[in-house]
Amino acid sequence: MMIDVALVPYEDKTILYQLLQLYQYDSSEFDGHALNQHGFYLYRYFDHQWAEEYRRPFLVRVDGELAGFALVSLGVPQAYMKLSTAEGTNTITEFFIMRKFRGKGVGKEVAVTLFNRFPGAWEIRQTSGNKNAHAFWRRVLASYKGEGGYREEQLQGDSWDGPVQVFES
């Protein structure tokens, strides 16, 4: 199985938009996403992926077939982080692997590829109700960093509600 993690060129932004629709539908049971009056899920930071230097949108393909995406923010200032005390922290703002490819190691390989491509401090967050995402990230980080190789806290407040993991890649 060949897994490719590549930046989304601006010309292909409609591909990412369509995958974001699937992702937001999939996660709506946990975070309350609602369709707008035109039948679409809105994503406030969609166009920012190509306009802000620190953002990186990636498409995931398995054997050439679209399989998901990852939206990454690099070097986010400490003031915007929940737990990381690093001057600049990388974070996966959104992560989606289509159901067809789940449970086959695709998500783990994509995550590790991103961690290795952008070494440094990382902070990963999951919505409190998304138990599957929480279990996924715990498995990935335990494999990548070893037990105790990352710190995790459960945050509950106005700006975030859910588990957060912090580590160095």
Protein Blocks (a to p, Z undefined) as FASTA:
>chain_A
ZZddddddfklmmmmmmmmmmmmmmmmmmnopacdfkopacdfklmmmmmpmkbccdddd
eehiafbdcdddehiafklpmklccfbdcddfbdcddfklgonlmmmmmmmmmmmmmgcd
ddddddfklmmlmmmmmmmmmmmnoghiaccdddddfkbgcddddddZZ
